[in-house]
Amino acid sequence: MNPSLKLLLVLLLSLEISFTQKLVVNLLLIAVGLGLVIATRPGLLTLLRLLVVPAIPAATLSITIGLFTPGHDWFFAAVLASRVYVYVLLGSAVTLSTPPLRLARSLEQNAHLPAKFAYGTLAAINLLPRIVTAVKTIKAAGQMRGVTLSFWSPRLYFKAILSAITWSEQLAQAMESHGFVENQPRTVAQPIPLSKIDWLRFVGSFGLAQVVLIAFP
Amino acid sequence: MSTRYHLKDIILLALIGIIFGVIYYAGDFIYNGFSILLTPVGLGPMANDLTMGLWCMAGPMAAMLLRRPGAAFLGEFLGAAGEMFLGGQWGAANLISGFVQGVATELGFAVTRYKHYDWLGLASSTFFATLITFGWDWFRNGYAHFSLGLNLILLVARFISMFVFCGVLVKLIANLLERAHVIKPA
């Protein structure tokens, strides 16, 4: 499916199940999400993480609702627990099946997002390995002076922000020197198709979800 | 006051969001720890409220740094878009939380007419972020089903978390940036 439409579909469905309290549609979406995630052939570790980590918020919410609220509503507890898994599995189905570059291209071409937002954010995402290294370096440099920098230390954020300012200037300069001009029409190196079939799938999936949502508890 | 965003600003906003995400990955462990400790006594959801301030820091920080309308929203939202691909567990669902948190922190600066990039602006942003994210959890995380007493405890816990991280910590970072002449004194 076209990346922009796929993202829109998942966002719409996630929003919708946030405001409805139906179990069957949640379980169905979990099954679909899980199928889509497995279809991308993730490593075993990724799959395990996707299934195990959400168990904590899911269990916390459902135990609190079931045991500690006036209504002891175990049906709603199950709805909440399944909701957490819908968010995680549908969300990961998008990110695992769509490389950031393809999504950025699609958002620019199909959704008409200004190129500076699509590629500016992409540039920042691609810098991730350097960001992780930089944060580690700042912490290590602190350790050498006997200072432990943690997530509550202003100095850690301060130093990281200084690096971010330098990087943003360098990246913008690099992109501009490679011919990126803001607010100018751009030619397309790799067109991302948006076909009738994409729309059909989008409308079909969303429609099907509505039917299940109305018909089942 | 410039309201336009250039490529450089957009990259910076996304970078700040991602950097904060990288730093407070630690927040996940705290969340899990609190969850396991608090659930047996019926206060499990408080783990969410106690760590909420951490997740919302990028917005007010971006506003303090760029000082223009939209900065808080973009800092929070672009950061969420970045975190979506960090292998964070929430994937695209990040975008929805990022949107809600972005609107919430932005509103705080909007009601001060974008003139207070100081204690007042931050306090206002903290206030709105607490209320709006709480309203969102009212639906999404089933807070509507909790008793009034529990809801009050959770609201207070969330406000404290917001105040500490999005208020005090952001102000301390901004102070350091001022002393380094990266931003002008408010």
Contacts between the chains, C-beta under 8 A, distances in Angstrom:
chain1	res1	chain2	res2	distance
A	7	B	92	6.0
A	7	B	95	7.9
A	10	B	92	5.0
A	10	B	93	8.0
A	11	B	92	6.5
A	11	B	95	6.3
A	11	B	96	6.4
A	14	B	92	7.4
A	14	B	93	5.4
A	14	B	96	5.9
A	15	B	96	6.4
A	18	B	96	7.8
A	18	B	139	5.7
A	18	B	140	4.5
A	19	B	139	5.6
A	46	B	87	7.9
A	49	B	89	6.8
A	50	B	89	6.6
A	53	B	89	5.0
A	54	B	89	6.5
A	56	B	31	7.8
A	56	B	32	5.2
A	56	B	35	5.3
A	56	B	36	7.3
A	57	B	31	7.9
A	57	B	35	6.9
A	57	B	48	7.5
A	59	B	39	7.2
A	60	B	35	4.6
A	60	B	38	7.9
A	60	B	39	5.1
A	60	B	44	3.8
A	60	B	45	6.6
A	60	B	47	6.7
A	61	B	44	7.1
A	61	B	45	6.6
A	61	B	141	6.1
A	61	B	142	6.2
A	63	B	39	5.4
A	63	B	44	6.3
A	64	B	39	6.7
A	64	B	42	6.3
A	64	B	43	7.9
A	64	B	44	4.5
A	64	B	45	5.7
A	64	B	146	7.4
A	65	B	142	5.8
A	65	B	145	5.7
A	65	B	146	7.9
A	67	B	42	6.9
A	68	B	42	3.5
A	68	B	150	7.5
A	69	B	145	5.2
A	69	B	146	5.6
A	69	B	147	6.3
A	69	B	150	7.7
A	70	B	147	5.7
A	71	B	145	6.3
A	73	B	145	6.4
A	76	B	142	6.4
A	76	B	145	6.0
A	79	B	142	7.9
A	80	B	141	6.9
A	80	B	142	4.8
A	83	B	140	7.5
A	87	B	90	6.2
A	87	B	91	7.8
A	87	B	93	3.9
A	88	B	89	5.7
A	88	B	90	6.2
A	88	B	91	6.7
A	88	B	93	7.0
A	90	B	91	7.4
A	90	B	92	7.1
A	90	B	93	7.4
A	91	B	84	7.6
A	91	B	90	5.5
A	91	B	91	2.6
A	91	B	92	4.0
A	91	B	93	4.0
A	91	B	94	6.9
A	92	B	89	7.5
A	92	B	91	4.1
A	92	B	92	8.0
A	93	B	91	7.4
A	94	B	91	6.0
A	94	B	92	4.4
A	95	B	84	5.7
A	95	B	85	5.9
A	95	B	91	4.5
A	95	B	92	6.3
A	96	B	91	7.8
A	100	B	85	5.2
A	116	B	5	7.5
A	116	B	6	7.3
A	116	B	7	4.8
A	116	B	10	5.6
A	117	B	10	5.9
A	117	B	78	7.9
A	119	B	7	8.0
A	120	B	7	5.3
A	120	B	10	3.5
A	120	B	11	4.7
A	120	B	14	6.4
A	121	B	10	6.8
A	121	B	11	7.9
A	121	B	14	4.5
A	121	B	78	5.4
A	121	B	81	5.6
A	121	B	82	6.5
A	123	B	11	5.4
A	123	B	14	7.8
A	124	B	11	5.3
A	124	B	14	3.5
A	124	B	15	4.7
A	124	B	17	8.0
A	124	B	18	5.8
A	124	B	78	7.5
A	124	B	82	5.8
A	125	B	14	7.3
A	125	B	18	7.0
A	125	B	82	5.1
A	125	B	85	5.4
A	127	B	15	6.8
A	127	B	18	7.8
A	128	B	18	6.5
A	128	B	22	7.9
A	128	B	82	7.7
A	128	B	85	7.9
A	128	B	86	6.5
A	131	B	15	7.2
A	131	B	18	6.0
A	131	B	19	5.6
A	131	B	22	5.6
A	132	B	22	5.8
A	135	B	19	7.0
A	135	B	22	5.4
A	135	B	23	6.1
A	150	B	26	7.1
A	151	B	23	5.3
A	151	B	24	5.1
A	151	B	26	4.7
A	151	B	27	6.7
A	151	B	54	7.0
A	152	B	169	6.6
A	154	B	169	6.3
A	154	B	172	3.9
A	154	B	173	4.6
A	154	B	175	7.7
A	154	B	176	5.7
A	155	B	176	6.8
A	156	B	23	6.5
A	157	B	19	7.8
A	157	B	20	7.3
A	157	B	23	6.8
A	157	B	61	7.5
A	157	B	169	7.7
A	157	B	173	4.7
A	158	B	173	5.4
A	158	B	176	4.2
A	158	B	177	6.4
A	158	B	180	7.6
A	160	B	19	4.8
A	160	B	23	6.9
A	161	B	16	6.6
A	161	B	19	7.4
A	161	B	61	7.7
A	161	B	65	7.1
A	161	B	173	7.1
A	161	B	177	6.7
A	161	B	182	7.6
A	162	B	180	7.3
A	162	B	182	7.1
A	164	B	12	6.0
A	164	B	15	4.2
A	164	B	16	5.7
A	164	B	19	5.8
A	165	B	12	6.4
A	165	B	182	6.9
A	167	B	11	7.5
A	167	B	15	6.2
A	168	B	8	5.3
A	168	B	9	7.6
A	168	B	11	4.2
A	168	B	12	3.8
A	168	B	15	5.8
A	169	B	8	6.0
A	171	B	8	8.0
A	171	B	11	5.2
A	172	B	6	7.4
A	172	B	7	4.6
A	172	B	8	3.9
A	172	B	11	5.9
A	175	B	7	6.4
A	176	B	7	7.2
A	180	B	7	7.1
A	182	B	6	6.5
A	182	B	7	5.8
